[in-house]
Amino acid sequence: MSASEIDFDKLNNDGLFYAGDQLLLAAQVLIGLLDSRELPEEIIRKHPTLVVGIALLAHLDERAEERRIMKEAELNTLGKIADAIANSKAGDNDK
């Protein structure tokens, strides 16, 4: 995909939507931790650093899970390749 094909406005909008979503989720976590009845928007205004910190931790956790899944898939693929090579060599030895 070339740079001319990338819709940067859509990427920006998607990023802003994702970030806003993460902040609201983090605010809800903080509401639960503080046993508060305030709205998420009020919590974000009162405790922006805590909300951003919680959102960042959640984001990093999601990324770590994605990396774990990718690593598992890579290892699985490498195992299949190794098995195929071993079976191929075993077949060559039978000839």
N, CA, C and O of each residue as an XYZ file, in Angstrom:
380
protein
N       0.856     -1.174      0.000
C       0.000      0.000      0.000
C       0.898      1.232      0.000
O       1.783      1.376      0.844
N       0.657      2.102     -0.947
C       1.464      3.313     -1.026
C       0.859      4.409     -0.155
O      -0.295      4.333      0.268
N       1.659      5.407      0.094
C       1.204      6.507      0.951
C      -0.007      7.215      0.349
O      -0.856      7.727      1.079
N      -0.088      7.246     -0.988
C      -1.224      7.918     -1.615
C      -2.529      7.150     -1.409
O      -3.609      7.729     -1.528
N      -2.444      5.849     -1.101
C      -3.636      5.033     -0.878
C      -4.115      5.069      0.570
O      -5.229      4.634      0.864
N      -3.296      5.577      1.466
C      -3.640      5.601      2.886
C      -4.549      6.791      3.171
O      -4.231      7.925      2.814
N      -5.658      6.530      3.803
C      -6.593      7.591      4.186
C      -6.195      8.082      5.582
O      -6.644      7.548      6.597
N      -5.348      9.105      5.608
C      -4.824      9.593      6.875
C      -5.910     10.207      7.754
O      -5.828     10.140      8.981
N      -6.922     10.799      7.136
C      -8.027     11.348      7.930
C      -8.763     10.235      8.663
O      -9.119     10.382      9.833
N      -8.991      9.114      7.968
C      -9.663      7.980      8.608
C      -8.788      7.413      9.722
O      -9.286      7.095     10.802
N      -7.485      7.285      9.465
C      -6.574      6.801     10.507
C      -6.617      7.711     11.725
O      -6.662      7.238     12.861
N      -6.603      9.006     11.487
C      -6.658      9.974     12.582
C      -7.960      9.834     13.358
O      -7.959      9.802     14.588
N      -9.075      9.751     12.627
C     -10.375      9.612     13.289
C     -10.465      8.305     14.070
O     -10.975      8.278     15.190
N      -9.964      7.218     13.473
C      -9.972      5.927     14.165
C      -9.123      5.988     15.433
O      -9.502      5.454     16.475
N      -7.965      6.649     15.326
C      -7.087      6.784     16.484
C      -7.725      7.591     17.595
O      -7.616      7.244     18.771
N      -8.388      8.666     17.217
C      -9.063      9.493     18.223
C     -10.214      8.732     18.870
O     -10.427      8.833     20.079
N     -10.949      7.977     18.073
C     -12.050      7.178     18.613
C     -11.513      6.138     19.590
O     -12.060      5.957     20.678
N     -10.430      5.452     19.192
C      -9.816      4.436     20.052
C      -9.320      5.064     21.354
O      -9.565      4.532     22.436
N      -8.627      6.191     21.248
C      -8.087      6.851     22.443
C      -9.213      7.302     23.370
O      -9.129      7.127     24.585
N     -10.255      7.875     22.802
C     -11.393      8.299     23.618
C     -12.052      7.128     24.310
O     -12.429      7.210     25.479
N     -12.187      6.038     23.577
C     -12.762      4.815     24.143
C     -11.916      4.304     25.312
O     -12.445      3.923     26.357
N     -10.599      4.304     25.117
C      -9.700      3.821     26.163
C      -9.770      4.707     27.402
O      -9.724      4.207     28.526
N      -9.880      6.011     27.206
C      -9.982      6.920     28.351
C     -11.282      6.700     29.119
O     -11.290      6.720     30.350
N     -12.377      6.490     28.393
C     -13.651      6.231     29.079
C     -13.603      4.914     29.856
O     -14.101      4.833     30.978
N     -13.006      3.891     29.258
C     -12.879      2.612     29.964
C     -11.999      2.762     31.207
O     -12.305      2.216     32.267
N     -10.906      3.510     31.059
C     -10.020      3.734     32.200
C     -10.740      4.518     33.295
O     -10.561      4.240     34.481
N     -11.547      5.490     32.901
C     -12.313      6.263     33.885
C     -13.294      5.359     34.619
O     -13.498      5.511     35.824
N     -13.899      4.427     33.905
C     -14.826      3.490     34.546
C     -14.096      2.591     35.541
O     -14.630      2.274     36.604
N     -12.877      2.182     35.197
C     -12.065      1.396     36.136
C     -11.792      2.223     37.387
O     -11.927      1.732     38.508
N     -11.408      3.475     37.186
C     -11.112      4.354     38.321
C     -12.359      4.612     39.162
O     -12.270      4.688     40.388
N     -13.513      4.746     38.524
C     -14.772      4.907     39.266
C     -14.980      3.707     40.178
O     -15.363      3.858     41.338
N     -14.725      2.517     39.650
C     -14.857      1.305     40.462
C     -13.864      1.270     41.606
O     -14.211      0.894     42.725
N     -12.622      1.664     41.327
C     -11.596      1.656     42.374
C     -11.900      2.668     43.475
O     -11.652      2.410     44.653
N     -12.437      3.813     43.084
C     -12.743      4.865     44.058
C     -14.126      4.705     44.675
O     -14.510      5.464     45.565
N     -14.864      3.721     44.199
C     -16.248      3.509     44.649
C     -17.030      4.811     44.514
O     -17.720      5.247     45.436
N     -16.901      5.416     43.339
C     -17.496      6.725     43.067
C     -18.777      6.571     42.253
O     -18.995      5.553     41.596
N     -19.600      7.580     42.309
C     -20.827      7.602     41.505
C     -20.747      8.695     40.435
O     -21.750      9.039     39.809
N     -19.555      9.227     40.237
C     -19.377     10.294     39.255
C     -19.394      9.725     37.836
O     -19.166      8.535     37.620
N     -19.666     10.601     36.890
C     -19.635     10.221     35.481
C     -18.183     10.080     35.022
O     -17.296     10.737     35.566
N     -17.936      9.228     34.023
C     -16.562      9.066     33.528
C     -15.911     10.389     33.123
O     -14.725     10.601     33.375
N     -16.681     11.274     32.500
C     -16.128     12.562     32.079
C     -15.644     13.384     33.271
O     -14.621     14.063     33.184
N     -16.381     13.325     34.390
C     -15.968     14.051     35.600
C     -14.690     13.449     36.177
O     -13.802     14.173     36.627
N     -14.605     12.134     36.160
C     -13.400     11.456     36.661
C     -12.194     11.828     35.800
O     -11.106     12.067     36.323
N     -12.387     11.876     34.484
C     -11.283     12.253     33.589
C     -10.807     13.666     33.907
O      -9.603     13.922     33.922
N     -11.742     14.590     34.162
C     -11.364     15.968     34.494
C     -10.649     16.057     35.842
O      -9.677     16.799     35.984
N     -11.131     15.300     36.834
C     -10.562     15.373     38.188
C      -9.241     14.619     38.325
O      -8.361     15.042     39.075
N      -9.098     13.511     37.608
C      -7.919     12.649     37.765
C      -7.319     12.280     36.403
O      -7.214     11.097     36.080
N      -6.925     13.276     35.605
C      -6.450     12.954     34.252
C      -5.207     12.062     34.231
O      -5.091     11.182     33.378
N      -4.295     12.282     35.152
C      -3.069     11.485     35.164
C      -3.365     10.025     35.473
O      -2.824      9.126     34.828
N      -4.223      9.789     36.458
C      -4.584      8.408     36.793
C      -5.313      7.729     35.641
O      -5.050      6.566     35.334
N      -6.223      8.448     35.010
C      -6.989      7.873     33.898
C      -6.060      7.533     32.733
O      -6.150      6.446     32.161
N      -5.176      8.453     32.385
C      -4.235      8.196     31.291
C      -3.312      7.036     31.652
O      -3.007      6.202     30.800
N      -2.867      6.975     32.897
C      -2.015      5.866     33.334
C      -2.715      4.522     33.219
O      -2.127      3.548     32.751
N      -3.966      4.471     33.644
C      -4.735      3.226     33.550
C      -4.950      2.858     32.083
O      -4.828      1.691     31.710
N      -5.268      3.847     31.254
C      -5.471      3.591     29.819
C      -4.185      3.080     29.181
O      -4.217      2.165     28.357
N      -3.057      3.668     29.560
C      -1.770      3.230     29.016
C      -1.460      1.799     29.438
O      -1.028      0.988     28.618
N      -1.675      1.489     30.701
C      -1.443      0.117     31.164
C      -2.335     -0.875     30.427
O      -1.884     -1.959     30.058
N      -3.587     -0.516     30.214
C      -4.504     -1.402     29.485
C      -4.034     -1.591     28.049
O      -4.079     -2.699     27.514
N      -3.584     -0.504     27.427
C      -3.090     -0.581     26.052
C      -1.852     -1.469     25.974
O      -1.751     -2.317     25.088
N      -0.923     -1.281     26.883
C       0.296     -2.092     26.889
C      -0.020     -3.559     27.143
O       0.625     -4.443     26.579
N      -1.006     -3.819     27.989
C      -1.421     -5.194     28.251
C      -2.002     -5.835     26.989
O      -1.713     -6.992     26.684
N      -2.818     -5.078     26.261
C      -3.377     -5.589     25.005
C      -2.271     -5.884     24.000
O      -2.301     -6.911     23.321
N      -1.302     -4.991     23.906
C      -0.183     -5.200     22.972
C       0.633     -6.430     23.360
O       1.046     -7.199     22.492
N       0.866     -6.618     24.652
C       1.614     -7.790     25.111
C       0.862     -9.072     24.758
O       1.475    -10.061     24.358
N      -0.446     -9.056     24.904
C      -1.258    -10.228     24.551
C      -1.188    -10.492     23.048
O      -1.097    -11.644     22.626
N      -1.231     -9.431     22.240
C      -1.098     -9.593     20.792
C       0.252    -10.204     20.441
O       0.329    -11.096     19.596
N       1.318     -9.729     21.084
C       2.655    -10.274     20.823
C       2.741    -11.734     21.244
O       3.372    -12.540     20.560
N       2.109    -12.084     22.372
C       2.121    -13.469     22.831
C       1.421    -14.370     21.815
O       1.911    -15.453     21.495
N       0.284    -13.921     21.315
C      -0.463    -14.703     20.327
C       0.354    -14.864     19.044
O       0.406    -15.953     18.472
N       0.993    -13.779     18.591
C       1.812    -13.853     17.376
C       3.002    -14.783     17.571
O       3.342    -15.550     16.671
N       3.637    -14.722     18.734
C       4.783    -15.588     19.016
C       4.348    -17.051     19.005
O       5.045    -17.909     18.464
N       3.188    -17.328     19.608
C       2.661    -18.689     19.629
C       2.392    -19.180     18.203
O       2.696    -20.325     17.871
N       1.824    -18.312     17.366
C       1.551    -18.681     15.973
C       2.855    -18.927     15.215
O       2.951    -19.870     14.429
N       3.860    -18.079     15.452
C       5.159    -18.264     14.801
C       5.784    -19.590     15.204
O       6.282    -20.329     14.355
N       5.760    -19.895     16.504
C       6.339    -21.151     16.976
C       5.598    -22.353     16.399
O       6.217    -23.361     16.058
N       4.291    -22.250     16.292
C       3.488    -23.319     15.713
C       3.871    -23.537     14.248
O       4.036    -24.674     13.805
N       4.011    -22.442     13.502
C       4.394    -22.526     12.093
C       5.794    -23.109     11.946
O       6.025    -23.964     11.092
N       6.726    -22.651     12.774
C       8.088    -23.192     12.715
C       8.109    -24.679     13.055
O       8.876    -25.440     12.464
N       7.274    -25.098     14.003
C       7.178    -26.519     14.346
C       6.685    -27.335     13.171
O       7.196    -28.425     12.916
N       5.696    -26.822     12.449
C       5.175    -27.524     11.271
C       6.234    -27.615     10.178
O       6.359    -28.645      9.515
N       6.994    -26.544      9.990
C       8.067    -26.553      8.993
C       9.127    -27.577      9.379
O       9.594    -28.341      8.535
N       9.507    -27.592     10.659
C      10.512    -28.552     11.128
C      10.016    -29.984     10.938
O      10.782    -30.854     10.524
N       8.746    -30.233     11.236
C       8.174    -31.571     11.039
C       8.186    -31.958      9.570
O       8.505    -33.096      9.227
N       7.838    -31.012      8.700
C       7.824    -31.294      7.264
C       9.223    -31.618      6.764
O       9.402    -32.525      5.952
N      10.214    -30.879      7.247
C      11.598    -31.147      6.848
C      12.039    -32.510      7.359
O      12.662    -33.279      6.626
N      11.720    -32.813      8.609
C      12.097    -34.111      9.185
C      11.430    -35.250      8.422
O      12.068    -36.265      8.143
N      10.160    -35.091      8.085
C       9.452    -36.131      7.328
C      10.025    -36.281      5.928
O      10.106    -37.388      5.397
N      10.422    -35.161      5.334
C      11.022    -35.193      4.001
C      12.355    -35.934      4.034
O      12.639    -36.738      3.147
N      13.171    -35.668      5.050
C      14.463    -36.349      5.180
C      14.268    -37.827      5.465
O      15.014    -38.664      4.958
N      13.268    -38.151      6.274
C      12.985    -39.556      6.576
C      12.551    -40.274      5.305
O      12.917    -41.431      5.096
N      11.783    -39.610      4.462
C      11.356    -40.196      3.188
C      12.531    -40.391      2.252
O      12.572    -41.374      1.513
N      13.495    -39.468      2.267
C      14.692    -39.596      1.433
C      15.545    -40.773      1.889
O      16.148    -41.458      1.062
N      15.600    -41.014      3.193
C      16.394    -42.121      3.727
C      15.782    -43.472      3.380
O      16.501    -44.468      3.302
N      14.475    -43.527      3.170
C      13.798    -44.778      2.840
C      14.070    -45.197      1.403
O      13.855    -46.357      1.053
N      14.531    -44.288      0.572
C      14.742    -44.594     -0.856
C      16.021    -45.323     -1.103
O      16.335    -45.647     -2.248
